[in-house]
Amino acid sequence: MEIGSFFLLLALLIPVALFVARPLLDKEAATATAEEDLQEHELSALLAERDRILTALEELDFDNALGKIPEGDYQPTRERLLLQGAEVLRKIDASDPHQTEADMEQRIETAIAERRMATSEGGEHPSSMVVDADDEVELQLAARRRAREGKSAGFCPQCGRPVQESDRFCPKCGYTLA
């Protein structure tokens, strides 16, 4: 075997060996990625639990306002849900080690200001508003819904369903509105 073919074989074999051995050499990177995925999953579960508790509190308050729940059951159930919610919020705050207390206070103040502004503009009552202040899309959707309220343009000439001023097509039948 010539020396040139030996070097060519060696030049091909070394990159292939490194490519095959790379997953074995990068165990730390794979472990770090798995830990990050686990933390993201736990945070997602906590956020879902927070949303579930907020929904349960809203439903409980609504049912109490309608008189469906006796007063003796309402208060203990509400306190239990508030304690569960506080515990979930503590876990969410503890899951982000980079967040400082000043950041948390700023987020709280921003959320309070937004809810006060929404209430003063004739919007929904803060207890019935479930909008995450961090989620920009939800804020835009809530603003769009408030802007669309009360701007009815009449009825669809095709199917008779109510339409809004901003509608270009009937939401029910698709008829083109002038």
C-alpha positions as CSV (number, residue, x, y, z in Angstrom):
1,M,0.0,0.0,0.0
2,E,1.3,3.4,-0.9
3,I,1.9,6.1,1.6
4,G,-0.5,8.4,-0.3
5,S,-3.5,6.0,-0.1
6,F,-2.6,5.5,3.6
7,F,-2.9,9.2,4.3
8,L,-6.1,9.5,2.3
9,L,-7.6,6.6,4.3
10,L,-6.5,8.2,7.5
11,A,-7.9,11.6,6.4
12,L,-11.3,10.0,5.8
13,L,-11.3,7.8,8.9
14,I,-10.5,10.5,11.5
15,P,-13.5,12.8,10.7
16,V,-15.9,9.8,10.5
17,A,-14.6,8.6,13.9
18,L,-15.0,12.0,15.4
19,F,-18.5,12.3,14.0
20,V,-19.5,8.9,15.4
21,A,-17.9,9.6,18.8
22,R,-19.4,13.1,19.2
23,P,-22.5,12.1,21.1
24,L,-20.4,10.1,23.6
25,L,-18.1,13.2,24.1
26,D,-21.0,15.7,24.5
27,K,-22.7,14.0,27.5
28,E,-22.5,17.2,29.5
29,A,-24.2,19.2,26.8
30,A,-27.0,16.6,26.5
31,T,-27.4,16.5,30.3
32,A,-27.7,20.3,30.4
33,T,-30.3,20.3,27.6
34,A,-32.3,17.6,29.4
35,E,-32.2,19.7,32.6
36,E,-33.4,22.8,30.8
37,D,-36.2,20.8,29.2
38,L,-37.2,19.5,32.6
39,Q,-37.2,23.1,34.0
40,E,-39.3,24.4,31.1
41,H,-41.8,21.5,31.5
42,E,-42.1,22.2,35.3
43,L,-42.6,26.0,34.6
44,S,-45.3,25.2,32.0
45,A,-47.1,22.9,34.4
46,L,-47.0,25.6,37.1
47,L,-48.4,28.2,34.7
48,A,-51.2,25.8,33.7
49,E,-52.0,25.2,37.4
50,R,-52.0,29.0,37.9
51,D,-54.5,29.4,35.1
52,R,-56.7,26.6,36.4
53,I,-56.8,28.2,39.8
54,L,-57.7,31.6,38.4
55,T,-60.5,30.0,36.4
56,A,-61.8,28.1,39.4
57,L,-61.8,31.4,41.5
58,E,-63.7,33.2,38.7
59,E,-66.3,30.5,38.5
60,L,-66.6,30.3,42.3
61,D,-67.2,34.1,42.5
62,F,-69.7,34.0,39.6
63,D,-71.6,31.1,41.2
64,N,-71.6,32.9,44.5
65,A,-73.0,36.0,42.9
66,L,-75.8,33.9,41.3
67,G,-76.5,32.4,44.7
68,K,-75.7,28.8,43.7
69,I,-73.2,28.3,46.5
70,P,-74.1,28.6,50.2
71,E,-72.1,31.3,52.1
72,G,-70.8,28.6,54.4
73,D,-69.1,26.8,51.5
74,Y,-68.0,29.8,49.6
75,Q,-65.5,31.4,52.0
76,P,-63.5,28.2,52.9
77,T,-63.4,27.2,49.3
78,R,-62.2,30.6,48.2
79,E,-59.5,30.7,50.9
80,R,-58.3,27.2,49.9
81,L,-58.0,28.3,46.3
82,L,-56.2,31.5,47.2
83,L,-53.7,29.5,49.3
84,Q,-53.1,27.1,46.4
85,G,-52.6,30.0,44.0
86,A,-50.2,31.7,46.4
87,E,-48.1,28.5,46.6
88,V,-48.1,28.1,42.8
89,L,-47.0,31.7,42.4
90,R,-44.2,31.2,45.0
91,K,-43.0,28.1,43.0
92,I,-43.1,30.1,39.7
93,D,-41.0,32.9,41.3
94,A,-38.6,30.4,42.7
95,S,-38.1,28.7,39.3
96,D,-36.5,31.8,37.8
97,P,-33.2,32.4,39.8
98,H,-32.2,35.3,37.5
99,Q,-35.3,37.4,38.4
100,T,-34.6,40.0,41.1
101,E,-37.1,41.4,43.6
102,A,-37.0,44.8,41.7
103,D,-38.1,43.0,38.5
104,M,-40.9,41.3,40.3
105,E,-42.1,44.6,41.8
106,Q,-42.0,46.2,38.4
107,R,-44.1,43.4,36.8
108,I,-46.6,43.7,39.6
109,E,-46.9,47.5,39.3
110,T,-47.2,47.2,35.5
111,A,-50.0,44.6,35.8
112,I,-51.9,46.8,38.4
113,A,-51.6,49.9,36.2
114,E,-52.9,48.0,33.1
115,R,-55.9,46.6,35.1
116,R,-56.7,50.0,36.5
117,M,-56.5,51.5,33.0
118,A,-58.8,48.8,31.6
119,T,-61.3,49.3,34.5
120,S,-61.3,53.1,34.1
121,E,-61.9,52.8,30.4
122,G,-65.1,51.0,31.0
123,G,-63.6,47.6,30.5
124,E,-64.2,44.5,32.4
125,H,-63.9,44.3,36.2
126,P,-60.3,43.2,37.2
127,S,-61.5,40.0,38.8
128,S,-63.1,38.9,35.6
129,M,-60.1,39.8,33.5
130,V,-57.7,36.9,33.1
131,V,-54.9,38.4,31.0
132,D,-51.3,37.5,31.6
133,A,-49.4,40.8,31.6
134,D,-46.3,39.1,30.1
135,D,-48.3,37.8,27.1
136,E,-48.4,40.6,24.5
137,V,-50.7,38.7,22.2
138,E,-53.3,38.3,24.9
139,L,-53.2,42.1,25.6
140,Q,-53.7,42.9,22.0
141,L,-56.6,40.5,21.7
142,A,-58.2,42.0,24.8
143,A,-57.8,45.5,23.4
144,R,-59.3,44.4,20.1
145,R,-62.3,42.8,21.8
146,R,-62.9,46.0,23.8
147,A,-62.7,48.1,20.7
148,R,-65.2,45.9,18.8
149,E,-67.8,45.9,21.6
150,G,-70.9,48.1,20.8
151,K,-70.0,48.8,17.2
152,S,-72.7,46.9,15.4
153,A,-73.3,47.7,11.8
154,G,-76.6,46.0,11.5
155,F,-77.5,42.6,10.1
156,C,-76.3,40.4,7.2
157,P,-78.7,40.8,4.2
158,Q,-78.2,37.1,3.3
159,C,-78.6,35.3,6.6
160,G,-79.8,38.0,9.1
161,R,-77.0,37.5,11.6
162,P,-75.6,40.6,13.4
163,V,-72.4,42.0,11.9
164,Q,-69.8,44.5,13.2
165,E,-68.6,47.7,11.5
166,S,-65.2,46.1,11.0
167,D,-66.5,43.0,9.3
168,R,-66.0,42.7,5.6
169,F,-67.7,39.4,5.4
170,C,-70.6,37.8,7.3
171,P,-69.1,35.6,10.0
172,K,-71.8,33.0,9.5
173,C,-72.5,32.7,5.8
174,G,-69.5,34.6,4.3
175,Y,-71.6,37.1,2.3
176,T,-69.5,40.1,1.2
177,L,-70.7,43.2,3.0
178,A,-70.5,46.6,1.3
